[in-house]
Amino acid sequence: MITALIFGDDMKTAITFLVSCLVVPLASVGVRAQVPRPDPYKTSPELERRGQRVTPEDLRVLKRADEMLATPASWNRHDARVCPARATRWSLFCALQDAAHEVFGEERYRALAIQEVRFTVEDRMTGLAIQHRLTDYNNLPSTRFADIKDVLKVTMDRVAARLAAQQQ
């Protein structure tokens, strides 16, 4: 209605004016338009391939997640896939996410270390209907803290062995 009062019935002129008032000033202060990015939560056949090349950083992520989950009191057994900042209790998913963020300096939802934990969990959940491997395993009534620690240990052992073999 306001544009009709200012510009009459020329809607194209009104839109051009509004864009110049909103977009141009934003660009001048360094705000860029949002460019669609690939969905970081989506998997692919390449990401789901086991036995990929690992790095020392992958092992660091796993060790850091293991440190975060040092005691049963540090484990959040009711994962909702929301990881609060400055948490003192972590689900398996959140410990891995926070550890990856510490090691890489950014969110890496599909970091190889995390994928390796997904594979370890998947092996343990054979025959169960799962949607989110880490969350579903964490939240199973039968999963205990010792199971979470064992998943991390088994995955660390696998990654360490592959890392050693790669360095030969």
C-alpha positions in Angstrom: 0.0 0.0 0.0 2.8 2.4 0.9 4.6 1.6 -2.4 1.4 2.4 -4.3 1.2 5.8 -2.6 4.8 6.6 -3.4 5.1 5.0 -6.9 1.6 4.8 -8.1 0.8 1.6 -9.8 4.4 0.9 -11.0 5.2 -2.1 -8.9 8.5 -2.8 -10.7 9.8 0.7 -9.7 8.6 0.0 -6.1 10.5 -3.3 -6.0 13.7 -1.8 -7.5 13.5 0.9 -4.9 13.1 -1.5 -2.0 15.9 -3.7 -3.2 18.3 -0.8 -3.6 17.3 0.3 0.0 17.9 -3.1 1.5 20.4 -5.1 -0.5 22.9 -2.4 -1.6 23.5 -1.1 1.9 23.9 -4.7 3.2 26.5 -5.5 0.5 28.4 -2.3 1.4 29.0 -3.5 4.9 30.1 -7.0 3.8 26.9 -8.9 4.2 26.6 -11.5 1.4 23.6 -13.3 0.0 23.2 -16.8 1.3 24.4 -19.3 -1.2 22.9 -22.7 -1.0 25.4 -25.2 0.4 25.4 -28.9 0.4 23.5 -30.4 3.4 26.2 -31.3 6.0 23.8 -33.8 7.5 23.2 -35.8 4.4 25.3 -38.9 3.8 26.6 -40.2 0.5 28.0 -43.5 -0.8 31.5 -42.2 -0.5 31.0 -41.2 3.2 29.4 -44.5 3.9 32.4 -46.4 2.6 34.3 -48.2 5.3 38.1 -48.3 5.5 38.9 -44.8 4.3 42.2 -43.2 4.9 42.4 -41.8 8.5 44.5 -38.9 9.9 46.0 -38.2 13.3 43.2 -35.6 13.8 40.6 -38.4 13.5 42.3 -40.2 16.4 42.4 -36.9 18.4 38.7 -36.4 17.9 38.0 -39.9 19.3 40.3 -39.4 22.3 38.8 -36.1 23.1 35.3 -37.5 23.0 36.5 -40.3 25.2 37.9 -37.7 27.7 34.6 -35.8 27.7 32.8 -39.0 28.6 35.1 -39.8 31.4 32.5 -40.8 34.0 28.9 -42.1 34.0 27.9 -38.7 35.4 29.3 -37.0 32.2 27.0 -39.1 29.9 23.7 -37.8 28.8 21.7 -41.0 28.0 18.8 -39.0 26.5 20.1 -37.5 23.3 17.8 -35.1 21.4 20.5 -34.2 18.8 20.8 -30.8 20.3 24.3 -30.1 21.8 24.3 -27.1 24.2 27.3 -24.9 24.4 29.5 -25.3 27.5 27.8 -28.7 28.3 29.0 -30.7 31.2 27.1 -33.9 30.1 27.2 -35.3 26.6 25.5 -37.9 24.6 27.7 -39.9 22.3 26.7 -37.7 19.4 27.3 -34.4 21.2 30.7 -35.6 22.6 31.8 -36.4 19.1 30.5 -33.2 17.7 32.1 -31.1 20.3 35.4 -33.0 20.0 35.4 -32.6 16.2 34.8 -28.9 16.7 37.7 -28.5 19.1 40.1 -30.4 16.8 39.0 -28.9 13.5 37.9 -25.5 14.6 34.5 -25.9 12.9 31.5 -28.2 12.8 32.2 -31.4 10.9 29.1 -33.5 11.2 30.5 -36.1 8.8 34.1 -36.1 10.0 35.7 -39.4 9.3 36.2 -40.1 13.1 32.5 -39.7 13.6 31.7 -41.9 10.6 33.9 -44.6 12.1 31.9 -44.5 15.3 28.7 -44.7 13.3 30.1 -47.9 11.7 31.0 -49.4 15.1 27.5 -48.6 16.4 25.9 -50.0 13.3 27.7 -53.3 13.8 26.2 -53.5 17.2 22.7 -52.6 16.1 22.3 -55.2 13.4 18.6 -56.1 12.9 17.3 -53.0 14.7 15.4 -50.2 12.9 17.6 -47.2 13.2 17.3 -43.6 11.9 20.2 -41.9 13.6 22.9 -44.4 14.5 24.6 -42.4 17.3 21.4 -41.1 18.8 19.5 -44.3 18.6 22.3 -46.3 20.1 22.9 -43.7 22.9 19.2 -43.8 23.7 18.5 -47.6 23.6 17.3 -48.7 27.1 19.8 -51.5 26.9 22.8 -49.2 26.3 25.0 -48.6 29.4 27.8 -46.2 29.9 30.3 -49.1 29.6 28.8 -49.7 26.1 29.5 -46.1 25.1 33.1 -46.3 26.3 33.6 -49.6 24.5 32.3 -48.2 21.2 34.8 -45.4 21.5 37.6 -47.8 22.5 36.9 -50.2 19.6 36.8 -47.3 17.2 40.0 -45.7 18.5 41.7 -49.1 18.2 40.5 -49.5 14.6 41.6 -46.0 13.6 45.0 -46.3 15.4 45.6 -49.6 13.6 44.7 -48.1 10.2 46.8 -45.0 10.9 49.8 -47.2 11.8 49.4 -49.3 8.6 49.1 -46.2 6.5 52.4 -44.9 7.9 54.4 -48.0 6.9 
